[in-house]
């Protein structure tokens, strides 16, 4: 029974993208609701180091964003990012971050498939 539930959960994801950021990974999943509408599920997964001898665990937090809220969310996110930039100047990416274009180029050179295009392209400025 648990396997069927997991399969159903996977079937409802129609597009996915992950963003690695230090100890965190952000999963951006476009999911299909029962009524065929699409919505965005943003999951933050943070690695927690276990105590000695224990395996690390992952703490997860989810945010569901529905299509009717995309414009307001985008406007708010762009506003707060602009505010932070105005206070701190340009923000440098983490050193281990590799821009998507380079990932696609290296994947193509290695004969692999390039990653999917950015889901939230408005963040690239």
WOPEBEL-V323911 format. One record per backbone hydrogen bond with DSSP energy under -0.5 kcal/mol. NH is the residue of the N-H (numbers start at 1). CO is the residue of the C=O. Records with the same first field share a line. If there is no record, write none. Layout:
NH=CO  CO
This chain:
5=1
6=2
7=3
8=4
9=5
10=6
11=7
12=8
13=10
14=12  30
15=30
17=28
19=26
21=24
24=21
25=45
26=19
27=25  43
28=17  26
29=27  41
30=15  28
31=29  39
32=12
33=31  37
36=33
39=31
40=65
41=29
42=40  63
43=27  41
44=61
45=25  43
46=44  59
47=23
48=57
49=47
54=51
57=48
59=46
60=58
61=44
63=42
65=40  63
67=38
69=66
70=66  67
73=69
74=70
75=71
76=72
77=73
78=74
79=75
80=76
81=77
82=78
83=79
84=80
85=81
86=82
87=83
88=84
89=85
92=90
97=94
99=97
102=99
103=99
104=100
105=101
106=102
107=103
108=104
109=105
110=106
111=108
112=107
121=118  119
123=120
124=121
125=123
